[in-house]
């Protein structure tokens, strides 16, 4: 405290003044004392502010330390989370790589399946076109050929590929050409001729026609004695040797006993020959055989019988069935199919 008053000027002391202090010296003393008090108060205030500042700094340092520790703990936790996320990301990347590999494998497998399915469909189309050509050339079966071509067109439509459009156009062209032909049901006519062969044995002959036997007028054989039964059987045999029959219209063709068997067999041969000519597309032979069969049925068989009438009504439209059709070939479809095969082999 004292060193701060070293710069204060001391009053000039004279021997007379030392004994009688003046008012100026008192004022200077009080001024120095007041200055000293002010300095002390200022020092105390500064000291208090410094203490408060130190406390504030200490508190701020403590808070900073706590915040720093919390920050370090958060950074550690964040680091752990980042490491966990990186591990999960690595697993996810491995899974992604695995899925990509599986996707590539599945894509190649699907492509192979699609190609094999397309190849199988193309083989079916080729078989259908070949079958249609065989039916036209060998059997002349137009309906079956049209059905085979329609099947081939349906298979091509299911593929729905632009490279098959030329083949579909060729198949449609061949279908229109076959559809414009006059209809001849060759399989149906052949089946009806085969059925007529089995009916011939049941048709009644005109020369053997006679009234139905009245069974109710005959006496039971059990009621007659043996000698009467024997005599009756002999009489029936003798009656069968000679038969008298009246014909009001034209006399029918007479057949010798046992000739009916050969007549029926020859009629069957006529039907079979007509069937062979039908399958061979021989119009002249087929028409001749059918006409001969009609003539024989009218000449030798009873036209009043319903079975004979049914056979004649069946043969009537069959005699005029067209067989000599100018069947077209399937050159357009076969050429388009070969072109498609060659383009596929070049790929």
Secondary structure, DSSP 8 states (H G I E B T S, - for coil): -GGGGTTS------TTTTTS--HHHHHHHHHHHHHHHHHHHHHHHHHHHHHHHHHHHHHHHHHHHHHHHHHHHHHHHHHHHHHHHHHHHHHHHHHHHHHHHHHHHHHHHHHHHHHHHHHHHHHHHHHHHHHHHHIIIII--HHHHHHHHHHHHHHHHHH--GGGHHHHHHHHHHHHHHHTS----HHHHHHHHHHHHHHGGGS-BSTT------GGGS--GGGS-HHHHHHHHHHHHHHHH------SSS------TTHHHHHHHHHHHHHHHHHHHHHTT-HHHHHHHHHHHHHHHHHHB-TTSHHHHHHHHHHHHHTT----------HHHHHHHHHHHHHHHH-
